[in-house]
Amino acid sequence: MVASQFGTAWEEFLNFDRLRASRLDRLEKAMKRDGLDAVVVFRHDNIRYLTGYRPLMWETGYVTRNAAIYPRGSRPVILAHAGDLDRAKTGMPWMREGELLGLGSMEDPGIARTIVNGTFRELVQAVGASHGRIGLDGTTFFTTTFLREALPEADWTDANPTMRRAREVKSEDEVRLISVAAEIAEGGLRAALEHVDSDGVTDQEIAAEGVRAIFRLGAEYLPSNPIVASGTYAETYYPLAAQRFVTPGFIVLDFSAMHDGYCARIARTAFIGQPSPEQQRLYQTVHRALQRGIEACQARTPASSLASLMGGFLSEEGLDGYAYGRGFGAGLSLRESPFVREDSSDSLVPGMAVALEVGAHVPGRGGVRLCDTVVVTEAGARLLTRLAFDEKLLGGIRREALWRDGVKR
């Protein structure tokens, strides 16, 4: 069980007022650096970053059901979907009068035009940004068109680079929330592993056990679909869980969790049956590549160098790995800065949280995927996921680095 996620009156786990203030402070600095007078955001993670508001999330559509506007040097305004407005006003006392407004569905072009010409134009004019530089993160094509038409004197630009820079370094409060999400994801993977050797079980049933544990432990959402892939699906890396019986050989398990908006991820690979020396070598190669990546995950390291180190190690061992990147930032999403890949321009900074991943999938031989979430510190990487690796596949090999309290020494 995850005990550290619950707040108490006798000990401060984190300070939410401080959390919200630190996020806006970082955004202020990023906006000033990029010359933005205001941002208009529709993405649920950016809305949450600006305001703390927890919007409903849909798998498809409804990308304009919620929004937020933030003028530099002022306070954010939330445009919440109308059905949630009363709850938001009751549950968000840090928002002042007039900062929480209802928003009708803008999926219909006619409704969107009316709302943009009314509510959005009035809000932007009220904060004095109608002739300024405004960042827009992502919405429907016709909503973007209507915004440009309603505010023709504004200089519209992409808000995503600014939001990315603001979000990439986490405060200690944010790291605490990511660490809880890591514990939850780890608990889900642990529960799934307990059912791997059950007779007549399917990949999807194993995934279901992991998901059940994740929600029981306090997750609010799954930021990515759970992956349980056995047999040939592990070899070809099928990134889902299928309704097919588990087959002997490697089985890849990849779980993530979101707690209070913040995400973490973990992946492990187990083996059903007795692995051959060649299969052990495949697993150990991927394991060593991940460990070397964790060791090299230090402040001021270029993300491209980190990716090349991990991928290069696989190549030296005769493995081409797989086409996915070597890692992504973890925060209010599982796909944010820094991006750990060979063509990345990012560099690691203390306070960044990263999900490092390595995989090798060889048809006819097997498939292995491993992932850990870490946070970058001046002393090196601090592990947030610490579930043990498969001893049967390691063959007596231990982690190459010495760790204490999750920090490399």
C-alpha positions in Angstrom: 0.0 0.0 0.0 1.0 3.6 -0.6 0.8 5.4 2.6 2.7 8.6 1.7 0.0 9.9 -0.6 -2.4 10.9 2.1 -2.1 14.3 3.8 -2.3 14.7 7.5 -2.7 17.5 10.0 0.5 16.6 11.9 3.0 16.4 9.0 3.1 18.3 5.7 3.6 15.9 2.9 3.4 18.8 0.4 2.0 22.3 0.2 -0.5 22.7 -2.6 -0.5 26.6 -2.4 3.3 26.5 -2.8 2.9 24.0 -5.6 0.5 26.2 -7.6 2.5 29.3 -6.9 5.8 27.7 -8.1 4.2 26.5 -11.3 2.9 30.0 -12.1 6.3 31.5 -11.2 8.1 29.2 -13.7 5.5 30.0 -16.4 6.0 33.8 -15.8 9.7 33.4 -16.4 9.2 31.3 -19.5 6.6 33.7 -20.9 8.9 36.7 -20.3 11.8 34.9 -22.0 9.6 34.1 -25.0 7.9 37.5 -25.1 4.4 36.2 -24.6 1.7 38.6 -23.1 -0.8 35.8 -22.6 -1.4 32.1 -23.2 -4.7 30.4 -24.1 -4.6 26.7 -23.4 -6.9 23.8 -24.2 -4.8 20.8 -23.3 -5.9 19.2 -20.0 -2.3 19.0 -18.6 -1.6 22.6 -19.4 -4.9 23.7 -17.8 -4.0 21.8 -14.7 -0.5 23.3 -14.6 -1.9 26.8 -14.8 -4.9 26.5 -12.4 -4.9 23.1 -10.5 -8.3 22.4 -12.2 -8.8 18.7 -12.9 -10.7 18.6 -16.2 -12.5 15.5 -17.5 -10.4 13.7 -20.1 -11.8 11.9 -23.1 -10.0 9.4 -25.3 -11.2 11.1 -28.4 -12.9 14.4 -29.2 -13.9 17.2 -26.9 -10.6 18.9 -27.1 -12.4 22.2 -26.6 -14.5 21.3 -23.6 -12.2 23.1 -21.1 -9.8 26.0 -21.5 -7.7 28.5 -19.4 -6.4 32.0 -20.1 -3.3 33.4 -18.4 -2.1 37.0 -18.9 1.4 37.5 -17.8 1.7 39.2 -14.5 -2.0 38.5 -13.6 -4.1 35.5 -12.6 -5.5 32.7 -14.6 -9.1 32.3 -15.7 -10.6 28.8 -16.0 -13.3 28.1 -18.6 -14.8 24.8 -17.2 -17.3 22.7 -19.1 -20.7 23.9 -17.8 -21.6 20.7 -16.1 -18.6 20.9 -13.8 -18.8 24.6 -13.0 -20.6 24.4 -9.6 -18.3 21.6 -8.3 -15.2 23.6 -9.4 -16.5 26.7 -7.6 -17.0 24.7 -4.4 -13.8 22.8 -4.5 -11.3 25.4 -5.7 -11.3 28.2 -3.1 -8.0 29.6 -4.4 -9.8 30.9 -7.5 -11.4 34.3 -7.0 -14.7 35.7 -8.1 -14.9 35.9 -11.9 -12.0 33.5 -12.5 -14.2 30.4 -12.9 -16.5 30.6 -15.9 -18.7 28.0 -17.6 -17.9 26.8 -21.1 -20.3 25.3 -23.6 -19.2 22.5 -25.9 -17.2 24.0 -28.8 -17.1 20.9 -30.9 -19.8 22.4 -33.1 -18.3 25.2 -35.3 -21.3 27.4 -34.9 -21.2 27.2 -31.1 -17.4 27.7 -31.2 -17.7 30.9 -33.2 -20.3 32.3 -30.9 -18.2 31.5 -27.8 -15.0 32.8 -29.3 -16.6 36.1 -30.4 -18.2 36.5 -27.0 -16.4 35.0 -24.0 -12.9 34.6 -25.4 -12.7 38.0 -27.0 -14.0 39.8 -24.0 -11.6 38.0 -21.6 -8.5 38.7 -23.8 -9.6 42.4 -24.2 -10.2 42.7 -20.4 -6.7 41.7 -19.6 -5.2 44.0 -22.2 -3.7 41.3 -24.4 -5.8 41.9 -27.6 -2.9 43.7 -29.3 -0.2 41.5 -27.7 1.6 38.2 -28.4 -0.6 35.3 -27.4 0.5 31.7 -27.2 -2.0 28.9 -28.2 -1.3 25.3 -27.3 -3.6 23.2 -29.3 -7.3 23.1 -30.4 -9.5 22.4 -33.4 -8.7 24.1 -36.7 -11.9 26.1 -36.8 -11.5 27.3 -33.2 -8.0 28.6 -34.1 -9.4 30.3 -37.2 -12.2 31.9 -35.1 -9.7 33.2 -32.5 -7.6 34.8 -35.2 -10.6 36.4 -36.7 -12.0 37.7 -33.4 -8.7 39.1 -32.3 -7.0 40.2 -35.5 -4.6 42.6 -33.8 -3.1 39.9 -31.7 0.1 38.1 -32.7 -0.8 34.4 -32.3 2.0 31.9 -31.8 2.7 28.4 -30.5 2.5 28.2 -26.7 3.8 24.7 -26.5 7.6 25.6 -26.4 6.9 28.0 -23.5 4.7 25.6 -21.6 7.4 22.9 -22.1 10.1 25.0 -20.7 8.0 26.0 -17.7 7.1 22.4 -16.9 10.3 20.5 -17.5 11.9 21.2 -14.1 9.9 20.1 -11.1 9.6 21.5 -7.6 10.0 19.2 -4.7 6.3 19.1 -4.3 5.9 17.9 -7.8 8.6 15.3 -7.3 6.7 14.0 -4.3 3.6 13.6 -6.4 5.5 11.8 -9.1 7.1 9.5 -6.5 3.6 8.5 -5.4 2.5 7.8 -8.9 5.7 5.7 -9.3 4.8 3.7 -6.2 1.3 3.1 -7.5 2.5 2.0 -11.0 5.0 -0.3 -9.3 2.2 -1.8 -7.2 0.2 -2.4 -10.3 3.0 -4.2 -12.0 3.8 -6.2 -8.9 0.1 -7.4 -8.8 0.2 -8.3 -12.5 3.4 -10.3 -12.1 1.7 -12.5 -9.5 -0.6 -13.8 -12.2 1.9 -14.5 -14.9 2.3 -18.2 -14.1 -1.4 -18.9 -13.6 -2.8 -21.6 -15.8 -5.1 -20.5 -18.6 -4.6 -16.8 -18.1 -4.6 -14.3 -20.9 -2.4 -11.2 -21.4 -5.5 -9.1 -20.9 -6.4 -10.7 -17.6 -2.9 -10.1 -16.3 -3.3 -6.5 -17.4 -6.6 -6.3 -15.6 -5.1 -7.4 -12.3 -2.5 -4.6 -12.6 -5.0 -2.0 -13.5 -7.3 -3.0 -10.6 -4.3 -2.6 -8.2 -3.4 0.7 -9.7 -6.8 2.2 -9.0 -7.0 0.5 -5.6 -3.8 2.2 -4.6 -5.1 5.7 -5.5 -4.5 6.4 -9.1 -7.0 8.8 -10.8 -6.2 7.8 -14.3 -4.0 5.7 -16.6 -1.8 8.1 -18.7 -1.1 5.3 -21.1 -2.6 1.9 -21.9 -1.2 -1.1 -19.9 1.0 -3.3 -21.9 1.2 -7.1 -21.3 2.7 -8.9 -24.3 3.8 -12.5 -24.1 5.4 -14.9 -26.6 5.5 -13.6 -30.2 3.9 -10.4 -29.1 6.9 -9.7 -26.9 9.2 -10.4 -29.9 7.5 -8.0 -32.2 6.6 -5.5 -29.3 2.8 -5.4 -29.5 2.1 -2.4 -27.3 -1.3 -3.5 -25.9 -2.8 -6.4 -24.0 -4.6 -8.9 -26.1 -7.3 -11.5 -25.3 -5.0 -14.4 -26.0 -3.6 -17.1 -23.7 -0.1 -16.4 -22.3 2.5 -18.4 -24.1 5.9 -19.6 -22.7 8.8 -17.3 -23.1 9.3 -13.6 -22.4 6.4 -11.5 -21.2 6.7 -7.7 -21.2 4.7 -5.7 -18.6 4.5 -1.9 -18.9 2.4 0.1 -16.5 1.9 3.8 -15.7 -0.2 5.7 -13.2 -1.4 9.2 -12.6 -1.8 10.6 -9.1 -3.1 14.1 -8.6 -2.2 14.9 -12.2 1.4 13.6 -12.1 2.5 10.5 -13.9 5.2 7.8 -13.6 6.0 4.6 -15.5 7.7 1.3 -15.0 8.3 -1.7 -17.2 9.7 -5.2 -16.4 10.1 -8.4 -18.4 9.5 -11.8 -16.9 10.0 -15.3 -18.3 7.5 -18.2 -18.4 9.4 -21.4 -18.3 13.2 -21.8 -18.2 15.2 -19.4 -20.2 18.1 -20.5 -22.4 21.5 -18.9 -22.0 20.9 -16.9 -25.2 17.6 -15.6 -23.8 19.4 -14.7 -20.5 22.0 -12.8 -22.5 19.3 -10.9 -24.3 17.7 -9.8 -21.1 21.0 -9.0 -19.4 22.1 -6.8 -22.3 18.9 -4.7 -22.1 19.3 -4.6 -18.3 22.9 -3.4 -18.5 21.9 -0.7 -21.1 19.2 0.6 -18.7 21.6 0.6 -15.7 24.3 2.5 -17.7 21.6 5.0 -18.7 20.6 5.5 -15.1 24.2 6.0 -14.1 24.7 8.6 -16.8 21.5 10.4 -16.0 23.3 13.3 -14.3 22.9 17.1 -14.3 24.1 18.9 -17.5 24.3 15.6 -19.5 22.9 16.2 -23.0 19.9 14.0 -23.6 21.2 13.0 -27.0 24.4 11.7 -25.4 22.4 9.7 -22.9 20.3 8.2 -25.7 23.4 7.4 -27.7 25.0 5.7 -24.8 22.0 3.4 -24.2 21.4 2.7 -27.8 25.1 2.3 -28.6 25.5 -0.4 -25.9 22.8 -2.4 -27.5 24.5 -2.0 -30.9 27.8 -3.2 -29.5 26.1 -6.3 -28.3 24.6 -7.0 -31.7 21.1 -5.7 -31.0 19.5 -2.8 -32.9 17.0 -2.2 -30.1 13.7 -0.8 -31.2 12.4 2.4 -32.7 11.1 4.0 -29.6 13.0 6.7 -27.8 15.3 6.1 -24.8 13.1 8.1 -22.4 10.7 11.0 -21.9 10.0 13.5 -19.2 7.4 12.5 -16.6 5.2 15.1 -15.0 1.6 16.1 -15.9 2.0 13.8 -18.9 4.3 11.0 -19.8 5.5 12.7 -23.0 7.2 16.0 -22.0 10.6 17.5 -21.9 13.3 16.3 -21.7 13.1 13.9 -24.7 15.9 11.3 -24.5 16.7 10.5 -28.1 19.6 10.8 -30.4 18.4 14.0 -32.1 17.3 15.7 -28.8 18.5 19.3 -28.1 17.6 18.9 -24.3 20.1 18.7 -21.5 19.4 17.2 -18.1 18.8 19.6 -15.2 18.3 18.9 -11.5 14.6 18.5 -10.9 13.8 16.8 -14.1 11.9 13.6 -13.9 12.5 11.1 -16.6 11.1 7.6 -17.5 14.2 5.9 -19.1 13.4 2.9 -21.3 15.3 0.3 -23.2 14.1 -2.5 -25.3 15.3 -5.2 -27.8 12.7 -7.3 -29.7 14.1 -10.0 -31.9 11.7 -12.3 -33.8 12.5 -15.9 -33.1 14.6 -15.0 -30.1 12.5 -13.0 -27.7 11.6 -9.5 -26.6 12.7 -7.5 -23.6 11.6 -4.1 -22.4 12.7 -2.3 -19.1 11.8 1.1 -17.8 12.4 3.1 -14.6 11.3 6.5 -13.6 14.1 8.7 -12.1 14.6 12.2 -11.0 17.8 14.1 -11.8 19.7 15.5 -8.8 23.2 17.1 -8.5 24.3 13.7 -7.0 23.0 11.7 -9.9 19.7 9.9 -10.7 17.3 9.1 -7.8 15.2 6.1 -8.5 11.5 6.5 -8.0 10.6 3.0 -9.2 12.6 0.2 -7.5 10.9 -3.1 -8.2 13.5 -5.9 -8.4 14.4 -7.4 -11.8 13.9 -11.0 -12.7 16.6 -13.0 -10.9 16.0 -16.0 -13.2 16.9 -13.9 -16.2 19.7 -12.0 -14.5 21.5 -15.2 -13.7 23.1 -13.8 -10.5 24.1 -10.4 -12.0 23.3 -7.5 -9.7 23.0 -3.8 -10.5 26.4 -2.5 -11.5 26.2 0.7 -9.4 25.9 1.0 -5.6 22.5 2.5 -4.6 21.3 3.7 -1.2 17.9 5.2 -0.7 17.5 5.2 -4.5 20.5 7.5 -5.1 23.7 6.4 -6.8 26.7 6.8 -4.5 
